[in-house]
Amino acid sequence: MPATPSTTISSTVSSRPRPASTGCAARSVVMDSVVTVASSGGRSLSQTLGGTPHLGNHGFVPLTNWFLTAPERDNDVSDIPAWATGNTAEPLIHGATYFDRLVTAVEEMSEGDHLFFTDWRGDPDERMRPEGPTVAELFCQAAKRGVVVKGLMWRSHLDKLQYSEEENRHLGEAIEEAGGEVLLDQRVRPGGSHHQKLVVLRHPGRPERDVAFAGGIDLCHSRRDDADHRGDPQAVRMSARYGDHPPWHDVQLQLRGPVVGALDTSFRERWTDPTPLDSHSPIAWARDKMSGADLSAGELPPQPPDPSPTGPHAVQVLRTYPSLRRSQPFAPGGERTIARGYTKAIKRARRLIYLEDQYLWSGEVADLFAEALTQSPDLHLIAVVPRYPDVDGKLAWPPNQVGRAKALEVCRRAAGDRVHVFDVENHESHPVYVHAKVCVVDDVWASVGSDNFNRRSWTHDSELSCAVLDETRDARPPTDPAGLGDGARVFARDLRLRLLREHLDRATDGSEDADLIDPADAVAAVTAHAQALADWHEGGEVGPRPPGRLVPHEPERLSRLTRLWAIPAYRLIYDPDGRSRRHRRSGTW
């Protein structure tokens, strides 16, 4: 969408010189004229430009009201920009949608193109479409065509602990045999993981085809589900409560425009980290050495210039890296821009925070929501979570439950009748595992990523999320639900509505959205649907099943004796703190 010359911002990135091996091109901010600014360092963009960067020609909304400024990011070493504008972000809801889009994009790649990916788990035999190809076939065929394929997979814990060490290793071996390179990366804190889910596709000389995918969906079993939620035929082992083919709800972003360059840079920072891959595990190092595993990163091709602007979306790349004894050169004190970004956005909330999350079980995160609910008496929280944890067992179940119960207790103590928590089931009344990590604040700011709403994701593991601000105002009333002048924005509102249409069995074309647009109406509609379904179950399921898939969520109560051991286990093992001692003592991110 065109913008007036006085309000155009084409992209925002670092101007600091980069190592020659990265081939990174300089990027700039345009406002009246081209001005190059530092993406991270001593001055914010508004200070550098003598004005305040804002969203397009549809109403003045300073990006700094919602996005972290460079000083607020607190990492002046990374080459990740403060934010990038001029992008097109599209939510891909469900793994089947994402996998289909990814197959099309990769199959169009040719010799000399770049395919970079990071993942928590990768199953080489996972079919991306019902008829294939598998993950391994897709990436291996690209490598054989001359595409530069580079991957960073979490080394993972043992399969016998229900993790994915062997699967990740086998995917890497298959890609390496085809001419690519995949490293098993264990540069994490003890008990930590690399949890990022990112694919970056670059086309040197054809930047208009560049695209990236970031969000919550791994390249592995159980993820290829769709809106019917009957599960992936290739399933991971998890709680028996979800059946043999667990229904799975998830979201990924497709991104085009200058932000693709920022995500490319994020991959390159990790790839070129000189820290040994198994630096925290001598035993793992010895095993990898004996098995002939690739323990050193090969050279990357030069980084192409950023793609040109494509659309109206400003995107801020947010990450978590923990504080490590052997610090990462791109985040020497760790990075907690995810925690900082959410904190800034949630503090601005006035009417509705809509979120979907796998866990929602941290006291610190709950305190943030409770503070916002206390300060804004018209603010409601809608949260969609899994009905059950993904694991069974007398030792695993209680720590999973106690964290969420505590978080919900904190929120409900602050604003009991304004906290609405639901879980999801399919039309056969089987529970759906919610793996999505989505947050929408007042239909203005939205985030999709790999991070969960817990301390582990915000401080301890490596995570990657993208926050989106759309320059295009939404004309459907209320046009400014929060009353702060920000106006509802098309991307954020449409994301929330698309998710609610599915959960409430509404028309996918938006023709039945009338009572979902205003935050107060949406809360009433969602709670009424969920209660009607709960009453139907409680009444013996007599008569037609009410429309909708949400039911009120109530965590199971644990005995006082169980809580005595489950709470310490939850805090030490399930939700550890990856901050430095200084940040822990000060209680800051």
HELIX and SHEET records of a PDB file:
HELIX    1   1 PRO A    5  THR A    7  5                                   3    
HELIX    2   2 ALA A   20  THR A   22  5                                   3    
HELIX    3   3 LEU A   45  LEU A   49  1                                   5    
HELIX    4   4 LEU A   63  ASN A   65  5                                   3    
HELIX    5   5 ALA A   70  ARG A   73  1                                   4    
HELIX    6   6 GLY A   95  GLU A  107  1                                  13    
HELIX    7   7 VAL A  135  LYS A  144  1                                  10    
HELIX    8   8 ASP A  159  LEU A  161  5                                   3    
HELIX    9   9 GLU A  165  GLU A  177  1                                  13    
HELIX   10  10 PRO A  207  ARG A  209  5                                   3    
HELIX   11  11 ALA A  240  TYR A  242  5                                   3    
HELIX   12  12 VAL A  259  TRP A  271  1                                  13    
HELIX   13  13 PRO A  282  SER A  291  1                                  10    
HELIX   14  14 THR A  337  LYS A  347  1                                  11    
HELIX   15  15 GLY A  363  GLN A  375  1                                  13    
HELIX   16  16 TRP A  397  ALA A  415  1                                  19    
HELIX   17  17 GLY A  416  ARG A  418  5                                   3    
HELIX   18  18 ARG A  455  ARG A  455  1                                   1    
HELIX   19  19 ARG A  456  HIS A  460  3                                   5    
HELIX   20  20 VAL A  490  LEU A  504  1                                  15    
HELIX   21  21 PRO A  519  GLU A  538  1                                  20    
HELIX   22  22 ARG A  560  ALA A  569  1                                  10    
HELIX   23  23 TYR A  570  TYR A  574  3                                   5    
HELIX   24  24 ARG A  581  SER A  586  1                                   6    
SHEET    1   A 2 VAL A  29  VAL A  30  0                                        
SHEET    2   A 2 VAL A  34  VAL A  35 -1                                        
SHEET    1   B 9 GLU A 181  ASP A 185  0                                        
SHEET    2   B 9 VAL A 148  TRP A 154  1                                        
SHEET    3   B 9 HIS A 114  ASP A 119  1                                        
SHEET    4   B 9 LEU A 198  ARG A 202 -1                                        
SHEET    5   B 9 VAL A 211  GLY A 215 -1                                        
SHEET    6   B 9 VAL A 251  ARG A 256 -1                                        
SHEET    7   B 9 ALA A  84  ILE A  93 -1                                        
SHEET    8   B 9 HIS A 313  TYR A 321 -1                                        
SHEET    9   B 9 GLU A 335  ARG A 336 -1                                        
SHEET    1   C16 GLU A 181  ASP A 185  0                                        
SHEET    2   C16 VAL A 148  TRP A 154  1                                        
SHEET    3   C16 HIS A 114  ASP A 119  1                                        
SHEET    4   C16 LEU A 198  ARG A 202 -1                                        
SHEET    5   C16 VAL A 211  GLY A 215 -1                                        
SHEET    6   C16 VAL A 251  ARG A 256 -1                                        
SHEET    7   C16 ALA A  84  ILE A  93 -1                                        
SHEET    8   C16 HIS A 313  TYR A 321 -1                                        
SHEET    9   C16 GLU A 463  ASP A 470 -1                                        
SHEET   10   C16 TRP A 445  GLY A 449 -1                                        
SHEET   11   C16 VAL A 438  VAL A 441 -1                                        
SHEET   12   C16 LEU A 352  GLU A 356 -1                                        
SHEET   13   C16 HIS A 380  VAL A 384  1                                        
SHEET   14   C16 VAL A 419  GLU A 425  1                                        
SHEET   15   C16 PRO A 431  VAL A 434 -1                                        
SHEET   16   C16 TRP A 248  HIS A 249  1                                        
SHEET    1   D15 GLU A 181  ASP A 185  0                                        
SHEET    2   D15 VAL A 148  TRP A 154  1                                        
SHEET    3   D15 HIS A 114  ASP A 119  1                                        
SHEET    4   D15 LEU A 198  ARG A 202 -1                                        
SHEET    5   D15 VAL A 211  GLY A 215 -1                                        
SHEET    6   D15 VAL A 251  ARG A 256 -1                                        
SHEET    7   D15 ALA A  84  ILE A  93 -1                                        
SHEET    8   D15 HIS A 313  TYR A 321 -1                                        
SHEET    9   D15 GLU A 463  ASP A 470 -1                                        
SHEET   10   D15 TRP A 445  GLY A 449 -1                                        
SHEET   11   D15 VAL A 438  VAL A 441 -1                                        
SHEET   12   D15 LEU A 352  GLU A 356 -1                                        
SHEET   13   D15 HIS A 380  VAL A 384  1                                        
SHEET   14   D15 VAL A 419  GLU A 425  1                                        
SHEET   15   D15 LEU A 550  PRO A 552 -1                                        
END                                                                             
